[in-house]
Amino acid sequence: MSRILLKLSGEALAGDKHHGFDEATVIEVAKQVKQIVDKGTQVGIVIGGGNFWRGRTSETIDRTKADQIGMLATVMNCIYVSEIFRYVGMKTAVLTPFECGNMTKLFSKDRANKYFAHDMVVFFAGGTGHPYFSTDTATVLRAIEIEADGIYLAKSIDGVYDSDPKTNPAAKKYDELSIEEVVEKKLAVVDLTASIMCLENKMPMYVFGLNEENSIVNALTGKFNGTKVTV
């Protein structure tokens, strides 16, 4: 693939600590992405904010404000991971849908394409910039806008199951299924809004476990053992 959108789970980046960052995990992710970039694939990245905050974390504050805190959590994540990527030898840029002073640049498709043309990894932080939209929706939106060949979802579990494998040891893993099946069976690969966007815009998804050894490289080099969501 010439251009992909990689979605990283905030919780997965926290490793066994389940909060904040596990630097060894992030460095390993960076080294894998560098292998992909060095082979000529352009990489855009969205990171969830669950290692710091989720929009529904608090029941005592306004949902709009809660979601804004979540957006800022994703900005922190992207700035941190971007710097680790630079540490291992890549060029990066962080784009947001709202102004963050001089810490990020304002998102536009033209700006993203300019950065891709200069072999930079582009981080899309801040979600969509609006409350009530998850980072799942932001991931699909940015993938469509930048005309990515596919979305790679690096999660804390290794694919899509018919039920939660954390609570059901007999849960069945899918090797491949269609986005229509995801919607009909409410499998929650991504949220419903994001699923419908994938369906309407024919955007395939590849779901795999981030914590498996060399999982990102394997997912892009024919050793994929997660779940492919077809369109």
N, C-alpha and C positions, 0 to 999 in steps of 0.2 A: 504494500500500500504506500502511496506517495505522501499522504497526509492523514493523520489519525487524531482523535480526541481521546485522551486518557483521563478517566475519572478515578481519583484516588480517594479512598475512604479516610476521613480524618481519624476515626478510631483505629484503623489499621496502621496508620503512621505513628500512633501512640505506643504500638507494640504491647508488651505485657503490662505496661504501666496503666493503660486504659485512659490516660489523660495527658495532655501536653504532647511532647514529642519524644520519640525514642531515636536519638541521632544515628545510631548504628543502622536502624531500619531505613531511615531516610537516605543515608549514604548508599546503602545497597540499592535502593530504588534509583537513585541518581546514576549509579554506575551502569545499571541495566538500560536506562533511557539513553545514556551516552552511546552505548553499543548500537542502539536503533538509529540515533541521529547520525552517527558516523557512517552508517550504511545508506544514508540519503533520505530517510523518512522524516518528514516534518511533523513535529509533535506539539499539539496544544494540550493544556492540562487544566482541569477543574478539580479543586479539592474541597471536600465537605468540611463542615465546621464542628462535627460531633465530638472531637477530642476536647473542645472547649465549651460548646453551647449548641443547643437545638432550639428551634423556634418555640417548641412546646415545653421547654425545660421548666419554666415558671408558670404557675397558674394564677399568680397574683399581679402580674403586670399586663398591660395592653399587648395584644397579639402583634400589632404593627411594630411596637418598640422591641418586642422579643425577637421578631424576625430581623430587625435592623442590627441587633446585637449579633445574631447569627451571621449576617453578611460581613460584619467586621471581623468575626472569627475566621472566616474564609480568607479575608485579606491578610490577616496575621499569618495564617498557614502558608499562603502563596509566597509572601515575602520571605519567610523562613526557608521553605523548600527551594525557592529560587536561588537563594544564597548558597545552599548546599550543592545545587546543580553547578553553580559557578565554581565552587570549591573543587569539583571533580573535572572541571575543564570545559564546561558548556557556556554559551552565551544565552542570556535570558532577558525577558521583559515581562512585567506584570501590568495587565490592563484591567481597569474597573469601569463599571457603568456609571460611576459618580466620581466627583473629584476627591482625591485624597492628598491634597497639597502636592508636594514634590516626591511623594513616596511611590506613586504609580502613575501611569498614563491613562487618559480617557479612552475607552474602547471605541474602535470603529473597525469595520471590516478592512478598509484600506490600510489602516495602521497595522493590523495583524498580518496582512499579506506582505507588507513591507518588511516586517520583522522576520517572517518565514523566509523571505527571499535572501535574508542575510544569515540564514542558518541558525536562527535563534529559536529556543524553546519558549513558547508564549503561554503564560499563565493567565487564565481568565478568572479573576477574583470578584467577590462581591455579589455573586449570584446574578439575577436579572436586574438587580437594583430596586426591586419592588417587593413588598411583603406578600405573603400567601403563595409565593412561588419557591419551590425547593431548589437545591443544587442539582437535583435530577433534571428538572426542567431547564435550568441554566446550561447544563451539560449538553442536552439535546439541541437547545436553541443555538448555542455557539457552534456545535458540530455542523448544523445545517447552514449557518451563516458563513462559515469558513469553507464549506463544501468538503468536509472530511469524507474519507472513504469508509469510515466506520468508527464506532465508539467502543473503547475497551474499558470495561468496568472492573477495576481492581478492588475486590471486597474482602471482608474478613472471613467469608465462606467461599468455597471453591466452585460455585456455579448456582444454577437455579434448581430448586427442589419443589416438589408438590406440596410440602408443608415445611415448617421450621425444623431443620435438622438439630437445632440446639435443644428442642423440647421433644422431638419425635425421632428416636433412633432408627425407625423404619422408614424415614422419609426417602422418597425416590428422587434421584438426580436425573435431570434431563441433559442429554448430550446436545440436542438440537430441538428447537420448537419455533413456531412462527409468532410474530408480534400479535397476530389475531388471537392465538391461544393464550398468550400472556394476559391480554385484556379480558377475554372470556372467563378464564380461570382465576382472575384476580391474583396473579402470582407475585405481584409487587417487585418485579425486577427493578423497575423505576416506578415513580408514582404515575397515576392515571393520565395526568396532563402530559407528562413526558412520553408515555407509551403512545398516546394518540398522535403526538407530533412525529414520532418515529414511523408510525403507520402511514400517516398522510404524506410524509416526505421520503419514504423508503430508505430509512437510515438503519442499517444493521447494527447489532450490538453483540459484543463478546464478553461474557461474564466469567471471571476466574478469581482464584484466591491469591491475594497479594503476598501472603506469608509463605507460599510454596517457593522452594529454591528456584531462582532464575525464572520466575513465573512470567514477568513482563516480556522478556526476550523470547521465551518459549511460545507465548501467545501469538507473537508476530512472526515466528519462523517455522510454523508447521508442526510444532509440538504442543499445540493447544489441547488441554484436557478439561476445559471448563464447559460452559454452555453457550452455543451459538444461537442467537435470536435472529431469525431470518425475516425478510420483508418481501 
